[in-house]
Amino acid sequence: MSCPRLLVVTNFASHYRAPLFERLHDRLGAEFVFFSKGGEEYWQPHLGTTQGAFPAETAANGPHLGKLRFNTRLWQELNARPYDIVVKCMNGRLELPMAYAAARRKKAAFVLWTGMWMHPQSVFHTISRPFTRWIYRHSDAIVTYGSHVSRFVVGEGADARKVFAADNATNNEAFGRRVPQDEIARVHRECSVGPAGMILAVSRLVPQKGLDTLLDAVGALPGVRPTVVVVGTGSLEDQLKERARELGVSLVVVSGLQPAGMPPYYAAADVFVMPSITTRTFKEPWGLACNEAMLQGTPVIATDAVGAVAGGLVEDGDTGLVVPERDSAALRAALAAVLSDRALSDRLGEAGKARVATIDYENMVGAFESAIVHALKHKASL
C-alpha cells in the first residue's frame, strides 16, 4: 500500500516497543510524538526509555493540576505537523481527547491503540468512561493488544468490523537466544538455587502483581521448597521478604536488571509464574514476561487475570497452566504438578515455545496496516 502520512502519539519508547516502532517507520513511514519521559508509576525507573531508528519528538511540557496535565507542547506538535492519520495509545488523561480533537481539526483519520480489557474504577476513570465509550464508537479503527481487548471494546460499543487484534509481542530473537549452561549455572549460583529448583517471577513489587499469593503457594508445598526468584523493583520488597521468612520460603529479589540480562533467568527457571490479580484500577493488559519465558521453553503458570491468558497465549493444559487469581491453593497444586512431572513440564514448555513464535512484530505491524486501511476508507466515506 502507498503510505499515508502516519503519526503515532504514545507515551514513550520502551525496550519492547522500540523494535515495533522501527518496523512501523520502515513499513508505513510512521513518525512519533512521545508525551512522557518515562516517569510513569507503572514503569520501573532503571529501565528508562529506548532510542530507535525512527523519527521522534518528545512533547512533555505543560501546566499540571494533580495528575492532570494540559500538554501545551503536544498540542502545538499535533497542530503543526502534517499527517493523514493519527494512531493514539490509550495512555494519558488529557492526551487522548487532545489527539482526537487535533486529528478531526486537521480532517485526519484516527486510530485508537488500547490494551484495556477492564475499565478502571478510580474517580477520574468513572467520570471519563462515557467519553471513553464515545471514543470506541467514533474512532475510525481500533488496534488492540489481543482478542480479549477486542471483545471488551466491542462490548463497550465499538463496531467489531473496525477492531483489529495485534497480539502483544516482544523481541523474539533476543529473548529466545540460546543460553549456554555456564550462564544458567551463574544464575543458580548467584541466587543460591538448591536441588529443589527455581520458581521465577518477573514483576514490579506492587500489590496488583499478586506476589504474596505466590509466596503463600510455595510455602504450602511439601518437603524441600524451590527458591523463588523475583526480578523487579517496588515498594513491597521488604514486606515480601518478611512474608517469605514467616513461611520458610527462600526468596531472592534481583533488582535493576536490564532486558539483555533476562534470558539466563528464564532459562534457569524450572517454572515461570505470573500471579497477577484484578484491582479497582488494574487488570494485567498482557504480561510480556510470559512471552519471554515461553521463548526459552520454560513452562508458564498464570492467573486468569492476565491478558496473555485471556488473549489465548497461555492456554490451560496446552501452552501453560491457568489458575484463578488470588487462589494460593490452586497455584500450589499447579506448581506441584509442573515441578514433579518432567514430562508435563517439557510438554508445556515446548508447546508454549511453538505458540509464542507465532506472535511477533511483523504480525503487529500487519494489524496496524489493516487498521489504517480500514480507517482511511471509513474516513473517506463520511
Secondary structure, 3 states (H helix, E strand, C coil): CCCCCEEEEECCCCCCCHHHHHHHHHHHCCEEEECCCCCCCCCCHHHCCCCCCCCEEECCCCCEECCEECCHHHHHHHHHCCCCEEEEECCCCCHHHHHHHHHHHCCCEEEEEECCCCCCCCHHHHHHHHHHHHHHHHCCEEEECCHHHHHHHHHCCCCHHHEEECCCCCCHHHHCCCCCHHHHHHHHHHCCCCCCCEEEEECCCCHHHCHHHHHHHHHCCCCCCCEEEEECCCCCHHHHHHHHHHHCCCEEEECCCCHHHCHHHHHHCCEEEECCCCCCCCCCCCCHHHHHHHHCCCCEEEECCCHHHHCCCCCECCCEEEECCCCHHHHHHHHHHHHHCHHHHHHHHHHHHHHHCCCCHHHHHHHHHHHHHHHHHHHHHC
